[in-house]
Amino acid sequence: MAITRRQYEEARRKAIEYLERASIALRDDEKERIEVTDFGLGCLEKIGLQLLVYVNTDRYCAKELVLFPWQICPEHRHPPINGDPGKQETFRCRWGTVYLYIPGPPTPNPHYKLPPEREKYFTVRHEIILRPGDQYTIPPNTLHWFQAGEEGAIVSEFSSTSRDEYDVFTDPEIKRFVEIIDE
């Protein structure tokens, strides 16, 4: 599956609006670098992510993650690579509400809204609720996924080096990098 150039640009424009609403100042070149991914599933409004990488070196990484209402970043983990234990990341909610799911006892009456056809690929169900100012650190190689609440959300991610190409997704149909088709 792929998304059209128009869908990609519309999601980028909308992500910029969210960031401005949250008073997160961006330079024009940063606005141009906002990435959009539908994870190869072709349902960006349900499963997708908009992100801006500020810096990613061999020591650390900082990003903004923008999620539209009820949009999901699918379940995945950051595995060990060449002796490195894998990415450790801290999520800090800047705007909206984020429901983060990690291993642990399943939360009774969780907030998530999953597409029925993909529900089997969301196996960790312990819910952590992040509101503006809340943060949570996810250890390396830990399954996790997250979903915005009804207004959408912005999360700042601070982590060790990001190597997205090595992320392991529970859903075998996921493709981390977007394919864009011109209309």
OpenMM code with the backbone's topology and positions (N, CA, C; nanometers):
from openmm import Vec3, app, unit

residues = "MET ALA ILE THR ARG ARG GLN TYR GLU GLU ALA ARG ARG LYS ALA ILE GLU TYR LEU GLU ARG ALA SER ILE ALA LEU ARG ASP ASP GLU LYS GLU ARG ILE GLU VAL THR ASP PHE GLY LEU GLY CYS LEU GLU LYS ILE GLY LEU GLN LEU LEU VAL TYR VAL ASN THR ASP ARG TYR CYS ALA LYS GLU LEU VAL LEU PHE PRO TRP GLN ILE CYS PRO GLU HIS ARG HIS PRO PRO ILE ASN GLY ASP PRO GLY LYS GLN GLU THR PHE ARG CYS ARG TRP GLY THR VAL TYR LEU TYR ILE PRO GLY PRO PRO THR PRO ASN PRO HIS TYR LYS LEU PRO PRO GLU ARG GLU LYS TYR PHE THR VAL ARG HIS GLU ILE ILE LEU ARG PRO GLY ASP GLN TYR THR ILE PRO PRO ASN THR LEU HIS TRP PHE GLN ALA GLY GLU GLU GLY ALA ILE VAL SER GLU PHE SER SER THR SER ARG ASP GLU TYR ASP VAL PHE THR ASP PRO GLU ILE LYS ARG PHE VAL GLU ILE ILE ASP GLU".split()
positions = [
    Vec3(0.0845, -0.1182, 0.0000),
    Vec3(0.0000, 0.0000, 0.0000),
    Vec3(0.0890, 0.1246, 0.0000),
    Vec3(0.0324, 0.2327, -0.0425),
    Vec3(0.1052, 0.3598, -0.0476),
    Vec3(0.0058, 0.4729, -0.0223),
    Vec3(0.0610, 0.5903, 0.0033),
    Vec3(-0.0248, 0.7078, 0.0143),
    Vec3(0.0087, 0.8014, -0.1007),
    Vec3(-0.0859, 0.8855, -0.1348),
    Vec3(-0.0632, 0.9781, -0.2450),
    Vec3(0.0176, 1.0983, -0.1962),
    Vec3(0.0783, 1.1656, -0.2890),
    Vec3(0.1531, 1.2879, -0.2574),
    Vec3(0.0608, 1.3885, -0.1884),
    Vec3(-0.0639, 1.3979, -0.2345),
    Vec3(-0.1603, 1.4896, -0.1744),
    Vec3(-0.1878, 1.4520, -0.0285),
    Vec3(-0.2086, 1.3234, -0.0004),
    Vec3(-0.2311, 1.2781, 0.1378),
    Vec3(-0.1097, 1.3099, 0.2264),
    Vec3(0.0088, 1.2857, 0.1716),
    Vec3(0.1319, 1.3109, 0.2459),
    Vec3(0.1436, 1.4587, 0.2820),
    Vec3(0.1245, 1.5449, 0.1837),
    Vec3(0.1381, 1.6894, 0.2066),
    Vec3(0.0285, 1.7421, 0.2991),
    Vec3(-0.0917, 1.6885, 0.2881),
    Vec3(-0.1997, 1.7303, 0.3772),
    Vec3(-0.1679, 1.6914, 0.5216),
    Vec3(-0.1149, 1.5721, 0.5423),
    Vec3(-0.0782, 1.5286, 0.6779),
    Vec3(0.0353, 1.6157, 0.7330),
    Vec3(0.1309, 1.6511, 0.6488),
    Vec3(0.2399, 1.7406, 0.6917),
    Vec3(0.1853, 1.8765, 0.7323),
    Vec3(0.0962, 1.9315, 0.6512),
    Vec3(0.0360, 2.0614, 0.6806),
    Vec3(-0.0406, 2.0564, 0.8132),
    Vec3(-0.1156, 1.9509, 0.8322),
    Vec3(-0.1934, 1.9343, 0.9546),
    Vec3(-0.0997, 1.9183, 1.0756),
    Vec3(0.0100, 1.8455, 1.0596),
    Vec3(0.1073, 1.8289, 1.1695),
    Vec3(0.1658, 1.9647, 1.2087),
    Vec3(0.1945, 2.0483, 1.1110),
    Vec3(0.2470, 2.1826, 1.1392),
    Vec3(0.1430, 2.2622, 1.2183),
    Vec3(0.0161, 2.2525, 1.1811),
    Vec3(-0.0910, 2.3211, 1.2564),
    Vec3(-0.0938, 2.2748, 1.4023),
    Vec3(-0.0818, 2.1449, 1.4244),
    Vec3(-0.0815, 2.0915, 1.5609),
    Vec3(0.0371, 2.1480, 1.6393),
    Vec3(0.1546, 2.1474, 1.5785),
    Vec3(0.2747, 2.1976, 1.6464),
    Vec3(0.2605, 2.3458, 1.6791),
    Vec3(0.2046, 2.4227, 1.5878),
    Vec3(0.1817, 2.5652, 1.6140),
    Vec3(0.0801, 2.5840, 1.7265),
    Vec3(-0.0254, 2.5036, 1.7268),
    Vec3(-0.1268, 2.5103, 1.8320),
    Vec3(-0.0643, 2.4843, 1.9690),
    Vec3(0.0372, 2.3981, 1.9719),
    Vec3(0.1056, 2.3651, 2.0976),
    Vec3(0.2190, 2.4628, 2.1282),
    Vec3(0.2312, 2.5689, 2.0487),
    Vec3(0.3361, 2.6709, 2.0649),
    Vec3(0.4765, 2.6130, 2.0562),
    Vec3(0.4934, 2.5144, 1.9684),
    Vec3(0.6262, 2.4593, 1.9413),
    Vec3(0.6768, 2.5283, 1.8147),
    Vec3(0.7761, 2.6123, 1.8329),
    Vec3(0.8292, 2.6915, 1.7218),
    Vec3(0.9167, 2.6059, 1.6315),
    Vec3(0.8919, 2.6155, 1.5004),
    Vec3(0.9718, 2.5436, 1.4018),
    Vec3(1.0216, 2.6405, 1.2965),
    Vec3(1.1422, 2.6149, 1.2507),
    Vec3(1.1958, 2.6893, 1.1367),
    Vec3(1.1338, 2.6325, 1.0082),
    Vec3(1.1418, 2.7080, 0.9005),
    Vec3(1.0860, 2.6613, 0.7734),
    Vec3(1.1515, 2.5315, 0.7267),
    Vec3(1.2832, 2.5202, 0.7447),
    Vec3(1.3505, 2.3971, 0.7013),
    Vec3(1.3055, 2.2762, 0.7840),
    Vec3(1.2707, 2.2981, 0.9103),
    Vec3(1.2192, 2.1887, 0.9930),
    Vec3(1.0795, 2.1476, 0.9466),
    Vec3(0.9972, 2.2443, 0.9116),
    Vec3(0.8637, 2.2128, 0.8603),
    Vec3(0.8738, 2.1260, 0.7356),
    Vec3(0.9724, 2.1547, 0.6530),
    Vec3(0.9931, 2.0774, 0.5295),
    Vec3(1.0402, 1.9349, 0.5576),
    Vec3(1.1016, 1.9125, 0.6731),
    Vec3(1.1566, 1.7801, 0.7073),
    Vec3(1.0582, 1.6912, 0.7831),
    Vec3(0.9378, 1.7387, 0.8085),
    Vec3(0.8400, 1.6539, 0.8782),
    Vec3(0.8104, 1.5323, 0.7913),
    Vec3(0.8244, 1.4161, 0.8522),
    Vec3(0.8016, 1.2892, 0.7837),
    Vec3(0.6617, 1.2390, 0.8185),
    Vec3(0.5988, 1.1754, 0.7224),
    Vec3(0.4670, 1.1148, 0.7416),
    Vec3(0.4806, 0.9674, 0.7052),
    Vec3(0.4276, 0.8794, 0.7886),
    Vec3(0.4269, 0.7376, 0.7521),
    Vec3(0.2920, 0.6747, 0.7839),
    Vec3(0.2481, 0.5918, 0.6926),
    Vec3(0.1266, 0.5116, 0.7143),
    Vec3(0.1642, 0.3671, 0.7450),
    Vec3(0.2936, 0.3429, 0.7653),
    Vec3(0.3478, 0.2109, 0.7966),
    Vec3(0.3126, 0.1077, 0.6900),
    Vec3(0.2875, 0.1555, 0.5673),
    Vec3(0.2605, 0.0666, 0.4557),
    Vec3(0.1227, 0.0031, 0.4559),
    Vec3(0.0351, 0.0483, 0.5444),
    Vec3(-0.0967, -0.0139, 0.5567),
    Vec3(-0.2065, 0.0603, 0.4804),
    Vec3(-0.1774, 0.1819, 0.4374),
    Vec3(-0.2750, 0.2564, 0.3592),
    Vec3(-0.3940, 0.3090, 0.4369),
    Vec3(-0.3794, 0.3201, 0.5686),
    Vec3(-0.4892, 0.3751, 0.6498),
    Vec3(-0.4299, 0.4764, 0.7480),
    Vec3(-0.3696, 0.5809, 0.6933),
    Vec3(-0.2977, 0.6820, 0.7704),
    Vec3(-0.3802, 0.7399, 0.8842),
    Vec3(-0.5086, 0.7609, 0.8630),
    Vec3(-0.5914, 0.8216, 0.9667),
    Vec3(-0.6068, 0.7310, 1.0887),
    Vec3(-0.5882, 0.6002, 1.0717),
    Vec3(-0.5988, 0.5062, 1.1843),
    Vec3(-0.4613, 0.4662, 1.2370),
    Vec3(-0.3738, 0.4257, 1.1476),
    Vec3(-0.2391, 0.3811, 1.1861),
    Vec3(-0.1393, 0.4634, 1.1065),
    Vec3(-0.0694, 0.5519, 1.1764),
    Vec3(0.0254, 0.6395, 1.1098),
    Vec3(0.0930, 0.7289, 1.2110),
    Vec3(0.1861, 0.8084, 1.1620),
    Vec3(0.2628, 0.8959, 1.2500),
    Vec3(0.3245, 1.0074, 1.1662),
    Vec3(0.3310, 1.1250, 1.2254),
    Vec3(0.4001, 1.2389, 1.1664),
    Vec3(0.5142, 1.2720, 1.2627),
    Vec3(0.6353, 1.2868, 1.2113),
    Vec3(0.7468, 1.3100, 1.3018),
    Vec3(0.8504, 1.4039, 1.2425),
    Vec3(0.9179, 1.4712, 1.3333),
    Vec3(1.0280, 1.5597, 1.2982),
    Vec3(1.1477, 1.5196, 1.3825),
    Vec3(1.2569, 1.4854, 1.3165),
    Vec3(1.3806, 1.4522, 1.3867),
    Vec3(1.4638, 1.5795, 1.3944),
    Vec3(1.4882, 1.6258, 1.5171),
    Vec3(1.5739, 1.7428, 1.5367),
    Vec3(1.7204, 1.7045, 1.5228),
    Vec3(1.7566, 1.5957, 1.5897),
    Vec3(1.8952, 1.5503, 1.5898),
    Vec3(1.8957, 1.3995, 1.6114),
    Vec3(1.9867, 1.3302, 1.5427),
    Vec3(2.0050, 1.1867, 1.5616),
    Vec3(2.1515, 1.1559, 1.5341),
    Vec3(2.2275, 1.1393, 1.6424),
    Vec3(2.3701, 1.1107, 1.6297),
    Vec3(2.3978, 0.9702, 1.6820),
    Vec3(2.5245, 0.9332, 1.6856),
    Vec3(2.5598, 0.8009, 1.7382),
    Vec3(2.5467, 0.7940, 1.8901),
    Vec3(2.5043, 0.9042, 1.9539),
    Vec3(2.4887, 0.9061, 2.0998),
    Vec3(2.3466, 0.9345, 2.1466),
    Vec3(2.2714, 1.0188, 2.0737),
    Vec3(2.1378, 1.0556, 2.1212),
    Vec3(2.0511, 1.1036, 2.0059),
    Vec3(1.9201, 1.1155, 2.0374),
    Vec3(1.8214, 1.1557, 1.9369),
    Vec3(1.7112, 1.2371, 2.0045),
    Vec3(1.6558, 1.3346, 1.9317),
    Vec3(1.5411, 1.4121, 1.9792),
    Vec3(1.4442, 1.4300, 1.8626),
    Vec3(1.3155, 1.4050, 1.8903),
    Vec3(1.2117, 1.4102, 1.7874),
    Vec3(1.0839, 1.4705, 1.8448),
    Vec3(0.9989, 1.5189, 1.7553),
    Vec3(0.8594, 1.5494, 1.7879),
    Vec3(0.7744, 1.4466, 1.7139),
    Vec3(0.6808, 1.3864, 1.7846),
    Vec3(0.5874, 1.2910, 1.7264),
    Vec3(0.4481, 1.3537, 1.7312),
    Vec3(0.3838, 1.3617, 1.6174),
    Vec3(0.2496, 1.4203, 1.6090),
    Vec3(0.1524, 1.3095, 1.5710),
    Vec3(0.0466, 1.2997, 1.6502),
    Vec3(-0.0587, 1.2018, 1.6233),
    Vec3(-0.1909, 1.2754, 1.6093),
    Vec3(-0.2672, 1.2400, 1.5072),
    Vec3(-0.3995, 1.2961, 1.4886),
    Vec3(-0.4980, 1.2196, 1.5778),
    Vec3(-0.6218, 1.2689, 1.5943),
    Vec3(-0.7166, 1.2018, 1.6838),
    Vec3(-0.7268, 1.0509, 1.6585),
    Vec3(-0.7021, 0.9756, 1.7642),
    Vec3(-0.7083, 0.8293, 1.7695),
    Vec3(-0.6087, 0.7612, 1.6759),
    Vec3(-0.5136, 0.8336, 1.6206),
    Vec3(-0.4119, 0.7734, 1.5349),
    Vec3(-0.3172, 0.6888, 1.6210),
    Vec3(-0.2728, 0.5774, 1.5655),
    Vec3(-0.1901, 0.4804, 1.6378),
    Vec3(-0.0518, 0.4682, 1.5752),
    Vec3(0.0509, 0.4651, 1.6596),
    Vec3(0.1824, 0.4173, 1.6194),
    Vec3(0.1839, 0.2708, 1.6611),
    Vec3(0.1976, 0.1773, 1.5660),
    Vec3(0.1778, 0.0350, 1.5950),
    Vec3(0.2829, -0.0270, 1.6874),
    Vec3(0.2466, -0.1430, 1.7388),
    Vec3(0.3320, -0.2132, 1.8350),
    Vec3(0.4660, -0.2513, 1.7718),
    Vec3(0.5719, -0.2192, 1.8475),
    Vec3(0.7073, -0.2487, 1.8010),
    Vec3(0.8040, -0.2492, 1.9185),
    Vec3(0.9270, -0.2851, 1.8886),
    Vec3(1.0349, -0.2794, 1.9863),
    Vec3(1.1628, -0.2380, 1.9147),
    Vec3(1.2576, -0.1913, 1.9936),
    Vec3(1.3864, -0.1473, 1.9403),
    Vec3(1.4911, -0.2480, 1.9878),
    Vec3(1.5276, -0.3448, 1.9017),
    Vec3(1.6117, -0.4567, 1.9433),
    Vec3(1.7590, -0.4186, 1.9600),
    Vec3(1.8355, -0.5082, 2.0255),
    Vec3(1.9800, -0.4876, 2.0332),
    Vec3(2.0408, -0.4937, 1.8927),
    Vec3(2.1451, -0.4119, 1.8713),
    Vec3(2.2129, -0.4094, 1.7416),
    Vec3(2.3628, -0.4007, 1.7662),
    Vec3(2.4364, -0.4990, 1.7168),
    Vec3(2.5831, -0.4984, 1.7252),
    Vec3(2.6357, -0.4634, 1.8638),
    Vec3(2.5856, -0.5296, 1.9656),
    Vec3(2.6334, -0.5053, 2.1015),
    Vec3(2.5658, -0.3899, 2.1742),
    Vec3(2.4918, -0.3071, 2.1020),
    Vec3(2.4150, -0.1992, 2.1647),
    Vec3(2.2835, -0.2602, 2.2141),
    Vec3(2.2374, -0.2232, 2.3341),
    Vec3(2.1162, -0.2871, 2.3875),
    Vec3(1.9869, -0.2510, 2.3148),
    Vec3(1.9896, -0.1545, 2.2239),
    Vec3(1.8677, -0.1083, 2.1574),
    Vec3(1.8297, 0.0279, 2.2106),
    Vec3(1.7423, 0.0950, 2.1394),
    Vec3(1.7051, 0.2315, 2.1758),
    Vec3(1.6243, 0.2361, 2.3053),
    Vec3(1.6666, 0.3241, 2.3940),
    Vec3(1.5870, 0.3587, 2.5127),
    Vec3(1.5282, 0.4954, 2.4832),
    Vec3(1.4002, 0.5125, 2.5103),
    Vec3(1.3369, 0.6396, 2.4771),
    Vec3(1.2485, 0.6889, 2.5894),
    Vec3(1.2486, 0.8211, 2.6036),
    Vec3(1.1593, 0.8865, 2.6982),
    Vec3(1.0583, 0.9659, 2.6178),
    Vec3(0.9302, 0.9407, 2.6437),
    Vec3(0.8226, 1.0159, 2.5821),
    Vec3(0.7762, 1.1215, 2.6820),
    Vec3(0.7664, 1.2450, 2.6355),
    Vec3(0.7116, 1.3527, 2.7179),
    Vec3(0.5956, 1.4143, 2.6408),
    Vec3(0.4765, 1.4048, 2.6972),
    Vec3(0.3586, 1.4597, 2.6314),
    Vec3(0.3643, 1.6116, 2.6375),
    Vec3(0.3491, 1.6747, 2.5232),
    Vec3(0.3514, 1.8209, 2.5127),
    Vec3(0.2116, 1.8800, 2.4978),
    Vec3(0.1235, 1.8041, 2.4327),
    Vec3(-0.0104, 1.8551, 2.4028),
    Vec3(-0.1026, 1.7363, 2.3794),
    Vec3(-0.2267, 1.7460, 2.4241),
    Vec3(-0.3229, 1.6388, 2.4045),
    Vec3(-0.3044, 1.5277, 2.5066),
    Vec3(-0.3566, 1.4120, 2.4723),
    Vec3(-0.3446, 1.2935, 2.5570),
    Vec3(-0.2919, 1.1788, 2.4734),
    Vec3(-0.1983, 1.1034, 2.5314),
    Vec3(-0.1415, 0.9856, 2.4661),
    Vec3(-0.1658, 0.8658, 2.5562),
    Vec3(-0.2115, 0.7582, 2.4956),
    Vec3(-0.2274, 0.6319, 2.5657),
    Vec3(-0.1135, 0.5417, 2.5190),
    Vec3(-0.0225, 0.5128, 2.6108),
    Vec3(0.0951, 0.4312, 2.5832),
    Vec3(0.0701, 0.2918, 2.6392),
    Vec3(0.1020, 0.1898, 2.5600),
    Vec3(0.0796, 0.0515, 2.6020),
    Vec3(0.2123, -0.0227, 2.6053),
    Vec3(0.2351, -0.0912, 2.7186),
    Vec3(0.3602, -0.1606, 2.7457),
    Vec3(0.3283, -0.2963, 2.8089),
    Vec3(0.4277, -0.3846, 2.8243),
    Vec3(0.4030, -0.5107, 2.8934),
    Vec3(0.3605, -0.4850, 3.0380),
    Vec3(0.2792, -0.5732, 3.0894),
    Vec3(0.2292, -0.5626, 3.2262),
    Vec3(0.0866, -0.6118, 3.2297),
    Vec3(0.0265, -0.6089, 3.3472),
    Vec3(-0.1123, -0.6555, 3.3563),
    Vec3(-0.2022, -0.5711, 3.2656),
    Vec3(-0.2871, -0.6356, 3.1847),
    Vec3(-0.3778, -0.5579, 3.1002),
    Vec3(-0.4638, -0.4642, 3.1848),
    Vec3(-0.4777, -0.3426, 3.1365),
    Vec3(-0.5576, -0.2427, 3.2066),
    Vec3(-0.7060, -0.2709, 3.1840),
    Vec3(-0.7840, -0.2795, 3.2938),
    Vec3(-0.9289, -0.2941, 3.2746),
    Vec3(-0.9847, -0.1648, 3.2139),
    Vec3(-1.0738, -0.1770, 3.1215),
    Vec3(-1.1390, -0.0625, 3.0565),
    Vec3(-1.0389, 0.0365, 2.9968),
    Vec3(-0.9491, -0.0109, 2.9102),
    Vec3(-0.8515, 0.0799, 2.8485),
    Vec3(-0.9201, 0.1758, 2.7517),
    Vec3(-0.8471, 0.2804, 2.7135),
    Vec3(-0.9025, 0.3836, 2.6261),
    Vec3(-0.8859, 0.3549, 2.4767),
    Vec3(-0.8025, 0.2598, 2.4402),
    Vec3(-0.7685, 0.2421, 2.2991),
    Vec3(-0.8890, 0.2100, 2.2115),
    Vec3(-0.8711, 0.2456, 2.0831),
    Vec3(-0.9682, 0.2142, 1.9786),
    Vec3(-0.8861, 0.1526, 1.8654),
    Vec3(-0.8981, 0.0213, 1.8500),
    Vec3(-0.8183, -0.0505, 1.7506),
    Vec3(-0.9013, -0.0892, 1.6290),
    Vec3(-0.8399, -0.0845, 1.5100),
    Vec3(-0.9096, -0.1361, 1.3923),
    Vec3(-0.9261, -0.2879, 1.4088),
    Vec3(-1.0470, -0.3397, 1.4017),
    Vec3(-1.0697, -0.4830, 1.4277),
    Vec3(-0.9803, -0.5751, 1.3445),
    Vec3(-0.9526, -0.5368, 1.2197),
    Vec3(-0.8735, -0.6226, 1.1322),
    Vec3(-0.7258, -0.6290, 1.1722),
    Vec3(-0.6804, -0.5414, 1.2612),
    Vec3(-0.5398, -0.5400, 1.3033),
    Vec3(-0.5242, -0.5656, 1.4535),
    Vec3(-0.6336, -0.5837, 1.5240),
    Vec3(-0.6312, -0.5938, 1.6700),
    Vec3(-0.5364, -0.7019, 1.7215),
    Vec3(-0.5233, -0.8116, 1.6493),
    Vec3(-0.4377, -0.9215, 1.6960),
    Vec3(-0.2900, -0.8830, 1.7013),
    Vec3(-0.2524, -0.7737, 1.6376),
    Vec3(-0.1128, -0.7302, 1.6361),
    Vec3(-0.0798, -0.6309, 1.7477),
    Vec3(-0.1714, -0.6133, 1.8407),
    Vec3(-0.1507, -0.5266, 1.9574),
    Vec3(-0.1599, -0.6162, 2.0809),
    Vec3(-0.0453, -0.6666, 2.1243),
    Vec3(-0.0440, -0.7718, 2.2262),
    Vec3(-0.0184, -0.7202, 2.3674),
    Vec3(0.0462, -0.6044, 2.3818),
    Vec3(0.0681, -0.5488, 2.5161),
    Vec3(-0.0447, -0.4507, 2.5442),
    Vec3(-0.1042, -0.4618, 2.6636),
    Vec3(-0.2261, -0.3870, 2.6916),
    Vec3(-0.2225, -0.3153, 2.8265),
    Vec3(-0.1038, -0.2967, 2.8839),
    Vec3(-0.0938, -0.2207, 3.0091),
    Vec3(-0.0867, -0.0725, 2.9732),
    Vec3(-0.1861, 0.0046, 3.0139),
    Vec3(-0.2016, 0.1430, 2.9700),
    Vec3(-0.1353, 0.2423, 3.0655),
    Vec3(-0.0568, 0.3319, 3.0059),
    Vec3(0.0004, 0.4471, 3.0760),
    Vec3(-0.0606, 0.5698, 3.0085),
    Vec3(-0.1237, 0.6573, 3.0845),
    Vec3(-0.1842, 0.7776, 3.0277),
    Vec3(-0.0875, 0.8935, 3.0457),
    Vec3(-0.0561, 0.9588, 2.9348),
    Vec3(0.0328, 1.0750, 2.9372),
    Vec3(-0.0442, 1.1989, 2.8945),
    Vec3(-0.0441, 1.2978, 2.9825),
    Vec3(-0.1031, 1.4284, 2.9537),
    Vec3(0.0098, 1.5299, 2.9531),
    Vec3(-0.0127, 1.6534, 2.9080),
    Vec3(0.0966, 1.7506, 2.9004),
    Vec3(0.1776, 1.7576, 3.0300),
    Vec3(0.3088, 1.7424, 3.0148),
    Vec3(0.4008, 1.7446, 3.1286),
    Vec3(0.4336, 1.6065, 3.1824),
    Vec3(0.3549, 1.5049, 3.1462),
    Vec3(0.3831, 1.3681, 3.1904),
    Vec3(0.4871, 1.3057, 3.0976),
    Vec3(0.5697, 1.2182, 3.1560),
    Vec3(0.6657, 1.1479, 3.0725),
    Vec3(0.6847, 1.0061, 3.1226),
    Vec3(0.7355, 0.9210, 3.0317),
    Vec3(0.7585, 0.7812, 3.0639),
    Vec3(0.8780, 0.7332, 2.9822),
    Vec3(0.9668, 0.6551, 3.0459),
    Vec3(1.0842, 0.6009, 2.9775),
    Vec3(1.0622, 0.4537, 2.9467),
    Vec3(1.0839, 0.4190, 2.8219),
    Vec3(1.0664, 0.2821, 2.7734),
    Vec3(1.2054, 0.2195, 2.7592),
    Vec3(1.2306, 0.1096, 2.8309),
    Vec3(1.3615, 0.0438, 2.8211),
    Vec3(1.3858, -0.0147, 2.6815),
    Vec3(1.5111, -0.0412, 2.6474),
    Vec3(1.5421, -0.1030, 2.5182),
    Vec3(1.4696, -0.2368, 2.5010),
    Vec3(1.4413, -0.2716, 2.3773),
    Vec3(1.3861, -0.4013, 2.3394),
    Vec3(1.2530, -0.4325, 2.4083),
    Vec3(1.1740, -0.3298, 2.4395),
    Vec3(1.0450, -0.3453, 2.5071),
    Vec3(0.9313, -0.3202, 2.4089),
    Vec3(0.8417, -0.4166, 2.3955),
    Vec3(0.7248, -0.3957, 2.3100),
    Vec3(0.6446, -0.2765, 2.3616),
    Vec3(0.5996, -0.1927, 2.2695),
    Vec3(0.5153, -0.0794, 2.3060),
    Vec3(0.4422, -0.0285, 2.1821),
    Vec3(0.3334, 0.0420, 2.2077),
    Vec3(0.2595, 0.1123, 2.1029),
    Vec3(0.1843, 0.2249, 2.1715),
    Vec3(0.1375, 0.3200, 2.0916),
    Vec3(0.0685, 0.4329, 2.1526),
    Vec3(-0.0348, 0.4899, 2.0576),
    Vec3(-0.1326, 0.5569, 2.1190),
    Vec3(-0.2443, 0.6130, 2.0443),
    Vec3(-0.2819, 0.7475, 2.1055),
    Vec3(-0.3138, 0.8419, 2.0184),
    Vec3(-0.3612, 0.9721, 2.0658),
    Vec3(-0.5054, 0.9608, 2.1118),
    Vec3(-0.5444, 1.0532, 2.1975),
    Vec3(-0.6833, 1.0643, 2.2384),
    Vec3(-0.7647, 1.1399, 2.1346),
    Vec3(-0.8807, 1.1854, 2.1750),
    Vec3(-0.9770, 1.2441, 2.0815),
    Vec3(-0.9322, 1.3751, 2.0178),
    Vec3(-0.8389, 1.4495, 2.0813),
    Vec3(-0.7945, 1.5761, 2.0234),
    Vec3(-0.6621, 1.5632, 1.9472),
    Vec3(-0.6033, 1.4439, 1.9465),
    Vec3(-0.4707, 1.4264, 1.8901),
    Vec3(-0.3676, 1.4507, 1.9993),
    Vec3(-0.2404, 1.4441, 1.9643),
    Vec3(-0.1355, 1.4612, 2.0655),
    Vec3(-0.0018, 1.4939, 2.0013),
    Vec3(0.0832, 1.5540, 2.0824),
    Vec3(0.2230, 1.5764, 2.0453),
    Vec3(0.3087, 1.5226, 2.1579),
    Vec3(0.4072, 1.4425, 2.1198),
    Vec3(0.4997, 1.3826, 2.2150),
    Vec3(0.6414, 1.4183, 2.1727),
    Vec3(0.7204, 1.4681, 2.2668),
    Vec3(0.8635, 1.4854, 2.2424),
    Vec3(0.9301, 1.3558, 2.2827),
    Vec3(1.0165, 1.3067, 2.1957),
    Vec3(1.0911, 1.1840, 2.2232),
    Vec3(1.2378, 1.2197, 2.2405),
    Vec3(1.2947, 1.1734, 2.3511),
    Vec3(1.4372, 1.1875, 2.3786),
    Vec3(1.4901, 1.0458, 2.3930),
    Vec3(1.5931, 1.0104, 2.3165),
    Vec3(1.6349, 0.8707, 2.3175),
    Vec3(1.7829, 0.8551, 2.2871),
    Vec3(1.8265, 0.7310, 2.3036),
    Vec3(1.9562, 0.6955, 2.2499),
    Vec3(1.9403, 0.6920, 2.0979),
    Vec3(2.0458, 0.6630, 2.0264),
    Vec3(2.0431, 0.6663, 1.8802),
    Vec3(1.9212, 0.5938, 1.8244),
    Vec3(1.8572, 0.6571, 1.7277),
    Vec3(1.7409, 0.5991, 1.6618),
    Vec3(1.7859, 0.5294, 1.5344),
    Vec3(1.7508, 0.4028, 1.5243),
    Vec3(1.7795, 0.3237, 1.4038),
    Vec3(1.6475, 0.2601, 1.3590),
    Vec3(1.5579, 0.3444, 1.3080),
    Vec3(1.4224, 0.3008, 1.2744),
    Vec3(1.4191, 0.1812, 1.1800),
    Vec3(1.5191, 0.1697, 1.0942),
    Vec3(1.5200, 0.0599, 0.9982),
    Vec3(1.5314, -0.0768, 1.0654),
    Vec3(1.5729, -0.0811, 1.1930),
    Vec3(1.5855, -0.2075, 1.2656),
    Vec3(1.4668, -0.2353, 1.3588),
    Vec3(1.3716, -0.1435, 1.3687),
    Vec3(1.2565, -0.1656, 1.4556),
    Vec3(1.1860, -0.2951, 1.4161),
    Vec3(1.1403, -0.3683, 1.5162),
    Vec3(1.0698, -0.4942, 1.4934),
    Vec3(0.9228, -0.4721, 1.5286),
    Vec3(0.8360, -0.4861, 1.4285),
    Vec3(0.6927, -0.4659, 1.4459),
    Vec3(0.6225, -0.6002, 1.4638),
    Vec3(0.5208, -0.6034, 1.5470),
    Vec3(0.4423, -0.7248, 1.5696),
    Vec3(0.3646, -0.7616, 1.4433),
    Vec3(0.3131, -0.6623, 1.3740),
    Vec3(0.2359, -0.6829, 1.2514),
    Vec3(0.3332, -0.7058, 1.1356),
    Vec3(0.3314, -0.8238, 1.0744),
    Vec3(0.4274, -0.8543, 0.9670),
    Vec3(0.4062, -0.7727, 0.8399),
    Vec3(0.2922, -0.7056, 0.8266),
    Vec3(0.2663, -0.6261, 0.7061),
    Vec3(0.3211, -0.4834, 0.7158),
    Vec3(0.3701, -0.4450, 0.8323),
    Vec3(0.4198, -0.3082, 0.8529),
    Vec3(0.5466, -0.2841, 0.7722),
    Vec3(0.5508, -0.1657, 0.7135),
    Vec3(0.6722, -0.1141, 0.6493),
    Vec3(0.6977, 0.0209, 0.7142),
    Vec3(0.8111, 0.0362, 0.7782),
    Vec3(0.8384, 0.1582, 0.8542),
    Vec3(0.8424, 0.2826, 0.7655),
    Vec3(0.8954, 0.2685, 0.6452),
    Vec3(0.9125, 0.3863, 0.5606),
    Vec3(0.8027, 0.3920, 0.4555),
    Vec3(0.7505, 0.5104, 0.4370),
    Vec3(0.6334, 0.5334, 0.3523),
    Vec3(0.6682, 0.5218, 0.2046),
    Vec3(0.5702, 0.4757, 0.1288),
    Vec3(0.5786, 0.4770, -0.0166),
    Vec3(0.4771, 0.5798, -0.0647),
    Vec3(0.5246, 0.6777, -0.1425),
    Vec3(0.4377, 0.7847, -0.1910),
    Vec3(0.4161, 0.7665, -0.3410),
    Vec3(0.2916, 0.7754, -0.3807),
    Vec3(0.2618, 0.7679, -0.5240),
    Vec3(0.2109, 0.9036, -0.5703),
    Vec3(0.2532, 0.9433, -0.6876),
    Vec3(0.2046, 1.0680, -0.7458),
    Vec3(0.0755, 1.0382, -0.8197),
    Vec3(-0.0191, 1.1296, -0.8032),
    Vec3(-0.1515, 1.1094, -0.8649),
    Vec3(-0.1483, 1.1485, -1.0107),
] * unit.nanometer
topology = app.Topology()
chain = topology.addChain("A")
for resn in residues:
    res = topology.addResidue(resn, chain)
    for name in ("N", "CA", "C"):
        topology.addAtom(name, app.Element.getBySymbol(name[0]), res)
